[in-house]
């Protein structure tokens, strides 16, 4: 694993800011129509059980759940998961990583990684996408959301707490190439300009 993809450090930082993050991000998806439309399209297209990988406090999970998707959440941070469970007591959440989903081969109809690969270095994406491919049933659907660009952002403080989080930007073209290399087929891409954010945002649908 690369120096910048340090999942233990990422989990520890999110544990520290989980409560503030939960309050800040509660209605974030609902306030962004283009973002929400990608989750809605995914919900209409997907069939079968869906893993929301890197679910955080469960905001994207909540949207999918409201849309009738059979969804469960996976995240590195125990504290983020605690907030997700309080928000969605009827949804199953489990601690884990993108490189080890702890699911049977070809058992998932869909995988959502909603701003999850932003903490994964480009050279580590093949391992993530290989795990997605393993767990995804034939014809299954993947939805990725991520900030796009070539820069890296490192935060040492958030919500008045000392943290150590590295945010990596990815280009849709590079992500699509790495999905293809993993045996997945890019299906649709949307890129929108910043809406009070630092970088443009990309959304990519792919098929197994």
Residue pairs with C-beta under 8 A, 6 or more apart in sequence:
1 7
1 124
2 121
2 123
2 124
3 121
4 121
4 152
4 166
4 168
5 119
5 120
5 121
5 124
6 166
7 76
7 97
7 119
9 164
9 165
10 76
10 77
10 119
10 165
10 166
11 76
11 77
11 78
12 164
13 158
13 163
13 164
13 165
14 21
14 56
14 76
14 77
14 79
14 80
14 165
15 77
15 78
15 79
15 80
16 79
16 161
16 162
16 163
17 158
17 159
17 161
17 163
18 57
18 77
18 79
18 80
18 82
18 83
19 79
19 83
20 158
20 159
20 161
21 56
21 57
21 80
21 159
22 57
22 80
22 83
22 87
24 159
25 56
25 57
25 59
26 57
26 59
27 59
28 59
29 35
29 36
29 39
29 59
29 60
29 62
29 63
30 36
30 63
32 195
34 190
34 192
34 203
35 145
35 192
35 201
35 203
36 63
38 143
38 145
38 190
38 203
38 205
39 60
39 63
39 64
39 67
39 112
39 114
39 143
40 63
40 67
41 205
42 64
42 110
42 112
42 141
42 143
42 205
43 64
43 67
43 68
43 69
45 141
45 205
46 69
46 109
46 110
46 140
46 141
47 109
47 110
48 70
48 108
48 109
48 110
48 137
48 140
49 70
49 71
49 72
49 107
49 108
49 109
49 110
50 64
50 69
50 70
50 71
50 72
50 108
50 109
50 110
50 111
50 112
51 71
51 72
51 73
51 74
51 101
51 103
51 108
51 110
51 111
51 112
51 135
52 58
52 60
52 61
52 64
52 71
52 72
52 73
52 74
52 112
52 114
53 74
53 98
53 101
53 111
53 112
53 113
53 116
53 132
54 74
54 75
54 76
54 98
54 113
54 114
54 115
54 116
54 117
55 61
55 73
55 74
55 75
55 80
55 81
55 84
55 93
55 114
56 75
56 77
56 80
56 84
56 114
57 80
57 83
57 84
57 87
58 73
58 83
58 84
58 85
58 87
58 88
58 91
58 93
59 87
60 112
60 114
61 71
61 73
61 84
61 88
61 91
61 93
62 87
62 88
64 71
64 112
65 71
65 88
65 90
65 91
69 110
70 109
71 91
71 112
72 91
72 92
72 93
72 94
73 81
73 84
73 88
73 91
73 92
73 93
73 94
74 93
74 94
74 95
74 96
74 97
74 98
74 101
75 81
75 84
75 93
75 95
75 96
76 95
76 96
76 97
77 95
78 95
81 93
81 94
81 95
84 91
84 93
85 91
85 93
94 102
96 102
98 113
98 116
98 117
98 120
98 128
98 131
98 132
99 127
99 128
99 131
100 131
101 108
101 131
101 132
101 135
103 135
104 135
105 134
105 135
106 134
106 135
106 136
106 137
106 138
107 135
107 137
108 135
108 136
108 137
108 140
109 136
109 137
109 140
109 141
110 136
110 140
110 141
110 142
110 143
111 132
111 135
111 136
111 140
111 141
111 142
111 143
112 142
112 143
113 128
113 132
113 142
113 143
113 144
113 145
114 143
114 145
115 145
115 146
115 147
116 144
117 125
117 128
117 144
117 146
117 168
117 170
117 175
118 146
118 147
118 167
118 168
118 169
118 170
119 165
119 166
119 167
119 168
120 128
120 168
121 168
122 168
122 170
122 174
122 178
125 170
125 175
125 178
126 178
126 181
126 182
129 178
129 179
129 181
129 182
129 184
130 182
132 142
132 182
132 184
133 182
133 183
133 184
133 208
136 142
136 184
136 208
137 208
138 208
139 207
139 208
140 207
140 208
141 187
141 205
141 206
141 207
141 208
142 179
142 184
142 205
142 206
142 207
142 208
143 203
143 204
143 205
144 175
144 202
144 203
144 204
144 206
145 201
145 202
145 203
146 169
146 170
146 175
146 201
146 202
146 204
147 167
147 169
147 170
147 197
147 198
147 199
147 200
147 201
147 202
148 169
148 170
148 171
148 172
148 191
148 199
148 200
148 201
148 202
149 169
149 171
149 199
149 200
150 169
150 171
151 169
151 199
152 166
152 167
152 168
152 169
153 166
153 167
153 169
153 198
154 165
154 166
154 167
155 163
155 164
155 165
155 167
156 162
156 163
156 164
157 163
158 165
169 199
170 202
171 202
172 189
172 191
172 202
172 204
175 202
175 204
176 186
176 189
176 204
176 206
179 185
179 186
179 204
179 206
180 186
183 208
184 206
184 207
184 208
185 206
185 207
185 208
186 204
186 205
186 206
187 205
187 206
187 207
188 204
188 205
189 202
189 203
189 204
189 205
190 202
190 203
190 204
191 200
191 201
191 202
191 203
192 200
192 201
193 200
194 200
194 201
